[in-house]
Amino acid sequence: MTKNHPLLTSNKINYWYWECDPSLSQYDITREIGCSTSTVSRFMAANGIPTKALSDAIKNAFRWDDKGRTQFEEYDLLTVENLIKWYWKSDPAWSLEDIGEKVGCSGSTVQSFMIFSKIPRRDTAEASRNMHKCPKHRPIRRFPELTTENVHDWYWKMNPPW
């Protein structure tokens, strides 16, 4: 138990992480207690509570009705069939971020689902070719006035070749 988090005890963390069904992830425990993920992971390391292997954590992450809640807005769209259609068969092929935007999750969540479902990834060269085939006209996060359409002109205005 810690001063700031009275719910953070070895018995409770061990039970939530290993024994309850379905078991909670470190992130779920942080939501239960009201602290950061790093606090839970440091507490587990300091108290000798082992962590799950990444493959086990990924298996638990994709039980769709896990813990009585859905994991993201359009989770029923994230299926193997849709992922293969969007990622491999669409012309131009969708990026992981595009798929995540459609489903309502991050690109890394889509990547984890692909690993879990054993869907192969495109190699970097092929993915970058597809990326430039049909660029999105959405703003670039660091510079909201820029879009993928006008970034080339902006770059050369800011960095003239002379």
N, C-alpha and C positions, 0 to 999 in steps of 0.2 A: 504494500500500500504506500502511496506517496501522499505528501501533504496536499498538493493541488488537486489530485484525482483520487478521492476515497474509493472509487469503484475499481481502481487499478490494483488488483491483488493477484498473486500468483495462482490461487485456486480458480478465480473467476476467468482469468485469461486462458489458463490451461483448459478449463471446461469449454469456453466459447470456441477456442481455436481448434481443439482436438476431439472433444467428447460429444458435444451436442450434435443433433442431426436436424437440419443440415449445419455443418460446421461454418463458423463465421471467418471471414478473411480479416487481415489486420485492418483494412479499411472499414469493414463493417463494425469491428470492435471500436474504432475511433468514433464512429457515428453513435454508437451505444453509450460511450463514456463521455464524449465531448472533448477530445484532445486531438493532437496531430498523429499521423501515421508514424513519424519518426519517434515520438514519445513511446508508442506501443512497441515498436521494434527494439528500441534501446532498453525498455523495461524487460522485454522477453530475453534479450541477450544477457542483461545483468542478472536475471534470475534463473538462467540456465534452461529456459523453455525453448525447445528446438523449433525451427521453422519448417514449413512444408517445402518440398522440392517444387521447382517451378512447374513441372508437368502436372503435379497434383493440384496446384493452385489454379492452373488454367482449366483443368477438368471441372473443378468446382465453380469456376466463373461462368460457365455456360450451361448451367441448369436453369432453364428460362424462367420457371416459376419459383426460383430459389427464394426462400425466406418469405414467401407470400407477397412478393412485389416484382414488378417487371424491372429489367435493368436499364432499358432505354426506351424512348418514345415509340418507335416503330420496330420493335424487336422481332415481330413476326415477318418482317421483310428480309431480315438477315438469315437467309437460308443458303445451303450449299448451291442449290440451283440458281438462285438470284446472283450470288457472288460470282459464280462461273460466267453467267450471262453478262454481268456488268464488267467484270475484271478482264475476262478473256475474249468474249465474243462481240462486245459492243465495238462500233467503229465511230469515233475514236474510243479506245478502251478507257475506262474510268480509273482514276487513281484511288488509293486507299482513303484519302481525305474526302474525295467526292462521294464515295460509298458511305463513309461515316456521316457526312452531311445529310445524305438521303435518309439514313436510318436513324440519325439522332445520337451518334456516339463519336468517339475520336477515331482517327485513322489507326492508332495503335491497338484499339479494341478490335477493329476489323482484322488487323494483322494477327492478333492473338487467336481470333476465330478461325482464320485461315490455317494457322499452325495446328490448332486443335482438330480441324476437319481434314488435315493433310492435303490442302489445296496448294499446289506449287505457285511460287511467286515468279513474276517476270524478272529477267536479269536487268541490271541498271541501264544498260545501253538501250534495250527495247523499251523500257518504261520511259526513258527520257525522250526517245523518238515519238512515242505516243503523246507525251505531254505537250510537245510543240506542234502536234498535228492540228489541234483545235484549242487554242488557249482560252481560258475563261476570262471574262471581262469583269472580274471582281477586284475590289481594292486590295492593295498590299497592306498588311497589318501595321507595319511600322510607319508607313507614310500613307495616311488615308486618302490623300488627294491623288495618289498614283493608282493606276490599274495596270493589268498586264498588257493592255493595249498601248498606253503612253509611257511606259517605263523606259523604253529604248530611247525615245526623244529626250526624256528627262536626264538619263544617264549621260548622254553626249553633251547636253547643255551644261551639266555640272562638271564634267570631265572632258573638256575639249582636247582633241588630239594635238594641238599646237602648244 
